[in-house]
């Protein structure tokens, strides 16, 4: 019998690009995204008691979150575990087959299992759950089927059900995996707020990452020094607005004759003056500026500046020396890598 070379067989199954069916590929891609968006909306609207119970369980976990899944759900689980670990909730991924062959020895009673299965009928996953529960581990399920075997073996169920998959065959997990991933992100973000996980803690978890490197820098390494938007105390508001408009930072600093910071005026301050019908270009800036504004010193860390900005909901900080003299300004974008400070990938 004549054997067909593998390459020839592949070519026989795959028509050359010139024979691809005529389709509006952009329209089709948008249809796919519409299906995925509809799935996220459905899952969002379904969130309820199960999500809240799961969130509380994960927040109070004194051990680690053990994320378990197989196939595409396993790939989603690996990402969820990585996100949790990097944002203050210790987690790791466990392959259910490896778990059945010895890796359950890593589990401790204080851990919590997060089991992912769209159908809830993944045999390899469900097979290890009774053992986990016998160890005292609580099980949280992410599944579309609240009446599945997985749901019955779990303490808490988060329903993650999409109206349909984007796959035209209805077979390849598409919208369902997107939704499971998004619910994992929702849990992680809620836990960030619950645990008050801040930028400094993030830096400790990412010592080699770009943001970690950036936040270890001193403010003097990231601040703006040249062509700062600065006016002297007592100048008219009109002159201050010109400096604000040309400065490009959304803030203008007001200093005294010795260069000491006395106040700032921001874009937001100007908008409020306009809304209150108090914008008088002839008045002195001192009458409308924010006096004694928050500031940082050049020898403090970028992480500290980020903490101050987050707590005060501001985007620009003046940088002053020990005598209060203006040395520069630091913008939030410079701390997050979106400004002039660049790092190697």
Secondary structure, DSSP 8 states (H G I E B T S, - for coil): -----HHHHHHHHS--GGGS----HHHHHHHHHHHHHHHHHHHHHH--HHHHHHHHHHHT-SS-EEEEE-THHHHHHHHHHHHHHHTT--EEEE-HHHHHTTGGGG--TT-EEEEE-SSS--HHHHHHHHHHHHTT-EEEEEES-TTSHHHHT-SEEEE---S--SSTTS-S-SHHHHHHHHHHHHHHHHHHHHHT--HHHHHHHTTTSHHHHHHHSBGGGTSB-SS--EEETT-BHHHHHHHHHHHSSSEEEEE-TT-BEEEEEEHHHHHHHHHTT---TTSBGGGTSEES--EE-TTSBHHHHHHHHHHHT-SEEEEE-TT-BEEEEEEHHHHTTSSS-----
